[in-house]
Amino acid sequence: MPERHEGEEKKGKEMKYADVGINLTDPTYSGFYNHHAKSSHPADLPSVLSRASSIGVRKFMVTGSDLSQSLQAIELAKQYPGQCYVTVGVHPCSAKSFEKYAGGGEKLLEELERVAREGMKLGVVAAFGEIGVDFDRLALAGREVQERWFERQVEVAVKLQLPLFLHSRAAHQSFLRILTPHLPSLSLRGLVHSFTGTLPEMQELVALGFHIGINGCSLKTDENLDVVKAVPLEKLQLETDGPWCEIRPSHAGFKILEGVAGRDGEEEKWKKVKKEKWEEGKMVKGRNEPCEIWKVARVVAGVKGVSVEEVMESAWRNSVGMFGLGVEKGALESTAPAEST
């Protein structure tokens, strides 16, 4: 059973997180790092999920960044029914895969739609993504190819009536230009995940009905923290984006961790070792895990001046409200909505 906060037992409140951006199909969770053919340690995904569950992570939305990863994510969701849900789509940095696909880009688009439909029938596909535009990494895929296949994927999501799992880097105007014509057909909008944009960009996205995904990459600078402070709680969701985006000592958010009341002693709960010295029950240095989501919640709480519980409960409500994640609508409506902060 998930652990409780000290003093919360009488109120019946349990820790309840949804990590809505987690790359559980990444090779590091199978012991492979930096594209090496030889593993550094045995696959330890069951331990990764167990650690997360022990601190209250109830739901995992596994990111699909291309067709292969989307298929892998669906297989993973079958292994962990009721816990793992998935997104289906092609990341902007992989947009060239449309041009390289046997039969062409439209054929790949058809295959993505087929996979998403089948996953929806299984009850495991929760969103279409990770899709968007990234002009910071044009060496991986040019502006034109990114924009073309972002828009075509949005069209598929509209057809399927799936919320979007979105990526935007240094491309806000292009991002909105492509999305805006489709908004009347996107009732659930979507989540702009791993948000690192400016305050005006965040405000514009929220005004259009999108939610903002916060992880360690969203907490690097003082400017990032100012943005997080301004995100309305009813539009905020939590994620880790593991194995990346951990909160590092160099991040502006790191200093807040020790100054916010929350889960005392979590820092020492699992020892972290180098991958070459991996042992069962220990975490790997530099490999982020969903069990670290409480740190994101703690920083958000510190920035906003509210309790960790309020952040956690609001984010949970927002995530299951948008993506479902196997939570019955009645169960969601039985909890009072959080006030905007």
C-alpha positions in Angstrom: 0.0 0.0 0.0 1.3 3.5 -0.8 2.8 5.3 2.2 1.0 8.2 4.0 2.3 11.5 5.0 3.0 11.9 8.7 -0.2 13.1 10.4 -2.4 12.2 7.4 -3.6 8.8 8.5 -6.6 10.2 10.4 -7.7 12.1 7.4 -7.3 9.1 5.2 -5.2 10.8 2.6 -2.7 8.6 0.8 0.1 9.6 -1.6 -1.4 9.5 -5.1 0.8 10.5 -8.0 0.5 10.0 -11.8 3.8 10.2 -13.6 2.4 11.4 -17.0 5.8 11.5 -18.8 8.0 8.5 -18.2 10.1 6.7 -20.8 10.0 3.2 -19.3 11.0 1.6 -22.6 14.3 3.3 -22.5 17.3 0.9 -22.6 18.7 2.2 -19.3 15.9 0.4 -17.5 17.1 -2.8 -19.1 20.7 -2.1 -18.1 22.0 -0.7 -21.4 23.6 2.8 -21.6 24.9 5.1 -24.3 24.0 2.7 -27.1 26.5 0.1 -25.8 25.8 -3.5 -26.9 26.9 -4.9 -23.5 24.6 -4.4 -20.5 26.0 -2.7 -17.3 23.5 -4.5 -15.1 20.5 -6.8 -15.3 17.1 -5.3 -16.3 15.5 -3.8 -13.3 12.2 -2.3 -14.4 10.2 -4.3 -11.9 12.3 -2.7 -9.1 11.9 0.8 -10.7 8.1 0.4 -10.7 8.1 -1.1 -7.2 10.1 1.9 -5.8 7.6 4.3 -7.5 4.6 2.4 -6.1 6.0 2.5 -2.6 5.9 6.3 -2.6 2.5 6.5 -4.1 2.9 6.6 -7.9 -0.3 4.9 -8.9 -0.3 5.6 -12.7 2.5 5.7 -15.3 1.9 7.2 -18.8 4.7 5.7 -20.9 5.9 7.9 -23.7 5.9 6.7 -27.3 8.5 8.7 -29.3 8.3 6.7 -32.5 6.4 3.7 -33.9 8.7 1.1 -32.3 8.6 2.7 -28.9 4.9 3.1 -29.0 4.5 -0.6 -29.7 6.9 -1.4 -26.9 5.0 0.8 -24.6 1.7 -1.0 -25.4 3.3 -4.3 -24.6 4.5 -2.9 -21.3 1.1 -1.7 -20.5 -0.3 -5.2 -21.1 2.2 -6.5 -18.5 1.2 -3.9 -16.0 -2.6 -3.5 -16.4 -4.1 -0.7 -14.5 -0.8 0.9 -13.8 0.8 1.7 -17.2 -0.9 3.6 -20.0 0.8 4.9 -23.1 1.1 7.6 -25.7 1.5 6.9 -29.5 3.3 9.2 -31.8 6.6 10.4 -33.3 8.8 12.9 -31.5 9.8 16.0 -33.6 13.4 15.0 -33.4 12.5 11.7 -35.1 10.4 13.4 -37.8 12.7 12.2 -40.6 11.5 8.7 -39.9 8.3 9.6 -41.9 10.5 10.2 -45.0 12.5 7.1 -44.4 9.6 4.7 -43.7 9.0 2.0 -46.3 6.0 3.1 -48.3 6.5 6.8 -47.2 5.3 9.1 -44.5 1.6 8.6 -45.1 2.0 4.9 -44.6 3.7 5.5 -41.3 0.9 7.8 -40.3 -1.6 5.1 -41.2 0.3 2.7 -39.0 0.4 5.1 -36.1 -3.4 5.5 -36.4 -3.9 1.7 -36.5 -1.7 1.1 -33.5 -3.4 3.9 -31.5 -6.9 2.5 -32.4 -5.9 -1.0 -31.3 -4.4 0.4 -28.1 -7.6 2.4 -27.4 -9.6 -0.8 -27.7 -7.3 -2.4 -25.2 -7.8 0.6 -22.9 -4.1 1.4 -22.7 -3.6 4.3 -25.1 -4.3 7.6 -23.3 -2.9 10.3 -25.6 -1.4 11.0 -29.0 2.3 12.0 -28.7 5.0 12.8 -28.1 4.5 15.2 -31.0 5.4 18.8 -31.6 8.3 21.0 -32.9 11.8 21.4 -31.6 13.9 24.2 -33.2 16.7 23.7 -30.8 17.7 20.4 -32.5 17.2 21.1 -36.2 20.2 19.0 -37.0 18.1 16.0 -36.2 15.1 17.1 -38.3 14.6 20.3 -40.3 11.9 22.9 -39.6 9.8 22.0 -42.6 9.7 18.3 -41.9 8.9 18.8 -38.3 6.1 21.1 -39.0 4.6 19.0 -41.7 4.4 15.8 -39.7 3.4 17.6 -36.5 0.3 18.9 -38.3 -0.5 15.5 -39.9 -0.2 13.8 -36.5 -2.5 16.4 -34.9 -5.1 15.6 -37.6 -4.9 11.9 -36.6 -5.4 12.8 -33.0 -8.5 14.8 -33.9 -9.8 11.8 -35.8 -9.2 9.6 -32.8 -10.4 12.2 -30.3 -7.3 11.7 -28.1 -5.7 14.4 -26.0 -2.3 15.5 -27.1 1.1 14.9 -25.4 3.1 17.8 -26.7 6.7 18.9 -27.2 7.7 22.5 -27.9 11.3 23.9 -27.8 12.2 27.3 -29.2 9.2 27.1 -31.6 6.3 28.7 -29.8 4.8 30.6 -32.7 5.1 27.7 -35.1 3.7 25.4 -32.4 0.6 27.6 -32.0 0.1 28.3 -35.7 -0.2 24.5 -36.3 -2.4 23.8 -33.3 -4.8 26.7 -33.2 -6.9 25.7 -36.3 -7.6 22.3 -34.7 -8.6 23.6 -31.2 -12.4 23.5 -31.9 -12.0 19.7 -32.5 -9.7 19.1 -29.5 -12.1 19.2 -26.5 -9.5 17.7 -24.1 -6.6 19.8 -25.6 -3.5 18.2 -24.1 -0.4 18.6 -22.1 2.6 20.6 -23.1 5.1 18.3 -21.4 8.5 19.1 -19.9 7.7 22.8 -20.1 10.7 25.2 -20.3 9.2 28.2 -22.1 8.7 31.7 -21.0 6.0 33.2 -18.8 4.0 34.8 -21.7 4.2 31.5 -23.6 2.9 29.5 -20.6 0.1 32.1 -20.1 -0.9 31.9 -23.8 -1.0 28.1 -23.7 -3.1 28.0 -20.5 -5.5 30.6 -21.9 -6.1 28.2 -24.9 -6.9 25.4 -22.4 -3.7 23.4 -22.4 -2.1 21.9 -19.3 1.6 22.4 -18.4 3.8 19.4 -17.5 6.5 20.1 -14.9 9.6 18.0 -14.3 13.2 18.6 -13.3 14.0 20.3 -16.6 11.3 22.8 -15.8 13.1 23.8 -12.6 16.6 24.7 -13.8 16.7 28.4 -13.5 15.1 31.2 -11.5 13.2 32.2 -14.6 11.8 28.7 -14.8 10.7 28.9 -11.2 8.9 32.1 -11.9 7.0 30.4 -14.6 6.1 27.4 -12.4 4.9 29.8 -9.7 2.4 31.3 -12.2 1.0 28.0 -13.6 -2.5 27.7 -12.2 -2.8 24.5 -10.1 -5.8 23.4 -12.1 -3.6 23.4 -15.2 -0.5 21.7 -13.8 0.6 18.1 -14.1 3.6 16.3 -12.7 6.1 14.1 -14.5 9.7 12.9 -14.2 10.6 12.3 -17.9 12.9 9.6 -16.6 15.5 8.5 -17.3 16.2 12.2 -18.0 15.3 15.5 -16.3 16.3 14.7 -12.8 16.6 17.7 -10.4 20.4 18.3 -10.1 22.3 20.3 -7.5 23.0 23.0 -10.1 19.3 23.6 -10.6 17.5 26.6 -9.0 14.9 24.2 -7.8 17.3 22.0 -5.9 17.8 24.4 -3.0 14.0 24.4 -2.4 13.9 20.7 -1.7 15.2 20.9 1.8 13.0 24.0 2.7 9.6 22.5 2.1 7.7 20.3 4.5 6.9 16.9 3.0 8.3 13.4 3.1 11.1 13.5 5.6 14.0 11.2 4.9 13.1 10.4 1.3 16.6 11.4 0.3 18.1 8.4 2.1 15.4 5.9 1.1 17.4 4.3 -1.7 21.1 4.6 -2.2 22.4 5.6 -5.6 25.4 3.9 -7.1 27.2 4.0 -10.4 25.8 1.7 -13.0 28.8 -0.5 -12.9 28.2 -1.1 -9.2 24.5 -1.8 -9.5 22.9 -3.9 -6.9 19.3 -5.0 -6.6 17.4 -2.4 -4.5 19.7 0.5 -5.4 19.1 3.3 -7.8 21.6 4.2 -10.6 23.3 7.6 -10.4 22.2 9.9 -13.2 19.2 7.7 -14.2 16.0 9.4 -13.2 13.1 7.3 -12.0 9.4 7.9 -11.3 10.0 7.4 -7.6 11.6 10.9 -7.7 8.4 12.6 -8.7 7.8 13.7 -5.0 10.8 16.0 -5.5 9.1 17.8 -8.4 6.0 18.1 -6.2 8.0 19.5 -3.3 9.7 22.1 -5.5 6.4 23.2 -7.0 4.9 23.4 -3.5 7.8 25.5 -2.3 7.7 27.9 -5.2 3.9 28.3 -4.9 3.8 28.5 -1.1 1.3 25.6 -0.7 1.5 22.1 0.7 2.9 19.2 -1.2 -0.4 17.5 -0.7 -2.3 20.3 -2.5 0.1 20.0 -5.4 -0.1 16.3 -5.5 -3.9 16.2 -5.4 -4.4 18.9 -8.0 -2.0 17.2 -10.4 -3.6 13.8 -9.9 -7.0 15.3 -10.6 -5.8 17.1 -13.7 -4.0 14.0 -15.1 -6.8 11.6 -14.7 -9.3 14.2 -15.8 -7.4 14.6 -19.1 -6.0 11.2 -19.8 -8.4 8.9 -17.9 -5.7 6.4 -16.8 -8.2 3.9 -15.8 -9.9 6.1 -13.1 -13.7 6.1 -13.2 -15.2 9.5 -13.7 -17.3 9.1 -10.6 -14.2 8.6 -8.5 -12.7 11.7 -9.9 -15.8 13.8 -9.3 -16.0 12.6 -5.6 -12.9 14.8 -4.8 -13.2 18.6 -4.5 -11.4 20.6 -7.2 -8.3 22.4 -6.0 -8.2 26.2 -5.9 -6.0 28.0 -8.4 -2.7 29.2 -7.0 
